[in-house]
């Protein structure tokens, strides 16, 4: 059964914005760790942003350097939905974007938030194209 479903991708011009959404099954959403990754053909999947709740530090929000100041990750608990607001998009942001879920413990309470191997649950991806 489907547990993570992304939407919101599309084609935009340089400088434009998109908001990606990821609706999660409730038990997956309650794992308290969700993130966005992206991948282009021939390259490894890379972390974009992640958000955790709970754990020794109370949770956190993490961004890749390229995402800081342009992208915002946030959650809607009532809707069990994860979002990625992407502004000031660049051609190099073109990629397939994936939603993923894990637990705070799996990602070392943030230390390995960008390690795709630490996420057991994945969506099917949504394509973002910036030209």
N, C-alpha and C positions, 0 to 999 in steps of 0.2 A: 504494500500500500504506500501511496505517496505521502511523504512526511514534510518535505520542504518544497515550496512552489514559488519560484521567482517570477516577477513581471516588471515592466517599466522600461525595459531596454528599447533602443531605437536608434535612429540616425539624427544627429544634430550637427550644427555648424560649430566651428571653433568659437569658444567663449560661451556657448550655450549651457543649459542645465538639464539634468534628468534626475528623477527620483526612482530608485529601484525599491521594490517591495519584495518581501519574502514571508509568505504565510506558512506558519509551522504547525504541525500537530502539537496539541497541548503538552503532551509528555516530553516532546523534543524541546519545545520552548522552555519548559520548566527545568531543563538541564542547566540553565543559567549561564550559558556561554554560546554566543553566536557571532559569526563573522562573515565578512565578504572577501572573496578572493577573485582574482582575474587571471586569464590565461590567453595568450596568443599562440597561434600554431608554431611549433618548434621551440617553444620556451616553456620553462617550468611554471606551474601555477604559483602566483605570488599573493601574499596577504595584502589586503587593502585597508581593512579596519576590523576591529572586533570589540565586543562589549560583553562584560561579565558582571554578574551580581553575586554577592555572597563571597565565601572564602575568607581567609584570615584578614585580608586587607579591605574587605567589604566590596570588592569588585573594582572594575576600572574600564576605561575606554582607551583603545590603542589604535594608532594610525601609522601607516607607512609614511615615510618622509614625503613622497610625492603626493600624498593625500592631505597632508596637514595644511590647514587654511583654505582648502577648496572643498573637501568632502566632510560630511557629517553623518555619523552612524547614530541611530536612535531606535528605540523600541516602543511599541504600543502594547502594553500588557493585556489590556482588555481584548485586543484583537489577535494576540499571539503573533504579532507581525514585527519583523525587523525591516528597517529602512536604511537606504543609503542615499542621502542627498548629495548630488554631485554638481558643483558649480564651476564656472570657468574651465570648461572641458577643453582638452587639447587633443590633437590627432593621436598622440602617443597613449591616450587613454582608451583607444580602440581595443576592445578585447571581449571575450566572453566572460561575463561576471557570474560568479557562483555564490550562493548562500551556503553556509555550513554551520553545523552545531557540534558542540562538544560539552565538556564540563570544565569548570575552573581548574580542577585538579589535573585533568588531562593536559592542559596547556601550561602547567607549572605556575598557576595563579598569575598568568600574564607573561611569564618569561618566554613562552614559546607560542604566543598568540598567532604568529605568522607562519607557523609550521603546518602545512596542509595535512601532513601525516598524523597529526594529533586530533583531527576532526573525523569522526566516524560517519557522520550524516551529511549528505550533500543534496542540493537541488540539481535540477537539470540544466540550469544556466540561462542567462538572458544576454543577448548580444547588444553591445554598445558600439556604435560607429560614429566617430567624430571626423568631420572633413572640413 
